[in-house]
Amino acid sequence: NAGVTQTPKFQVLKTGQSMTLQCAQDMNHNSMYWYRQDPGMGLRLIYYSASEGTTDKGEVPNGYNVSRLNKREFSLRLESAAPSQTSVYFCASSESPVWSNSPLHFGNGTRLTVT
Amino acid sequence: GNSVTQMEGPVTLSEEAFLTINCTYTATGYPSLFWYVQYPGEGLQLLLKATKADDKGSNKGFEATYRKETTSFHLEKGSVQVSDSAVYFCALSAAHRSGGGADGLTFGKGTHLIIQP
């Protein structure tokens, strides 16, 4: 069972370039999330999708867009990358929204550097 | 808004030592509380959880008790091993969400634990 799969694992971008981070889960989960992890900041929620067809902003959505392509896939797009977006990005999924106490299952992360 | 405060590390202990990682929270209502662990190069994994006051979560020798009166959820283990070296995150979720507010967990900044043989 693969769980949550993120691609790519590493990426280097120049300022102004765009890219899409891919995430797929095979657990038939309804809810999916994108977090970023920065030193000394913990994890901060960028966007989430409570169910297929819906997306909502989290704590730090500026500079990002998301697409819930189907129940399995939830992508994160950076339209014009900035050095402040250098971070490790984690995708996560849960059977139900976490406010119902459903645990999060995380991918292994994408390490993005913007120069 | 909701927030989680945990001791920042690194915390360095010898093998078989007793471990406590402090976690306190601020939240409206009655949140659920979680501890997640992150091993090097991996994503976070759920370690344990507690969903109401006085609940004790436990897993792999780790324990934490939901203390509403002190708004705390401290992580403890009686005898740590080198394999416990990792980053530990305390987190909370709102027990109920009505009429708005983002879903997802609110995380502390993480505590880096290093166990020396």
Boltz contact constraints between the chains, C-beta under 6 A:
constraints:
  - contact:
      token1: [A, 33]
      token2: [B, 104]
      max_distance: 6.0
  - contact:
      token1: [A, 42]
      token2: [B, 107]
      max_distance: 6.0
  - contact:
      token1: [A, 42]
      token2: [B, 108]
      max_distance: 6.0
  - contact:
      token1: [A, 42]
      token2: [B, 109]
      max_distance: 6.0
  - contact:
      token1: [A, 42]
      token2: [B, 110]
      max_distance: 6.0
  - contact:
      token1: [A, 43]
      token2: [B, 107]
      max_distance: 6.0
  - contact:
      token1: [A, 45]
      token2: [B, 104]
      max_distance: 6.0
  - contact:
      token1: [A, 48]
      token2: [B, 103]
      max_distance: 6.0
  - contact:
      token1: [A, 48]
      token2: [B, 104]
      max_distance: 6.0
  - contact:
      token1: [A, 50]
      token2: [B, 103]
      max_distance: 6.0
  - contact:
      token1: [A, 58]
      token2: [B, 102]
      max_distance: 6.0
  - contact:
      token1: [A, 58]
      token2: [B, 104]
      max_distance: 6.0
  - contact:
      token1: [A, 90]
      token2: [B, 43]
      max_distance: 6.0
  - contact:
      token1: [A, 97]
      token2: [B, 103]
      max_distance: 6.0
  - contact:
      token1: [A, 98]
      token2: [B, 93]
      max_distance: 6.0
  - contact:
      token1: [A, 98]
      token2: [B, 103]
      max_distance: 6.0
  - contact:
      token1: [A, 98]
      token2: [B, 104]
      max_distance: 6.0
  - contact:
      token1: [A, 98]
      token2: [B, 105]
      max_distance: 6.0
  - contact:
      token1: [A, 99]
      token2: [B, 93]
      max_distance: 6.0
  - contact:
      token1: [A, 99]
      token2: [B, 94]
      max_distance: 6.0
  - contact:
      token1: [A, 99]
      token2: [B, 97]
      max_distance: 6.0
  - contact:
      token1: [A, 99]
      token2: [B, 103]
      max_distance: 6.0
  - contact:
      token1: [A, 101]
      token2: [B, 32]
      max_distance: 6.0
  - contact:
      token1: [A, 101]
      token2: [B, 51]
      max_distance: 6.0
  - contact:
      token1: [A, 103]
      token2: [B, 46]
      max_distance: 6.0
  - contact:
      token1: [A, 106]
      token2: [B, 43]
      max_distance: 6.0
  - contact:
      token1: [A, 106]
      token2: [B, 44]
      max_distance: 6.0
  - contact:
      token1: [A, 107]
      token2: [B, 43]
      max_distance: 6.0
  - contact:
      token1: [A, 108]
      token2: [B, 42]
      max_distance: 6.0
  - contact:
      token1: [A, 108]
      token2: [B, 43]
      max_distance: 6.0
  - contact:
      token1: [A, 109]
      token2: [B, 43]
      max_distance: 6.0
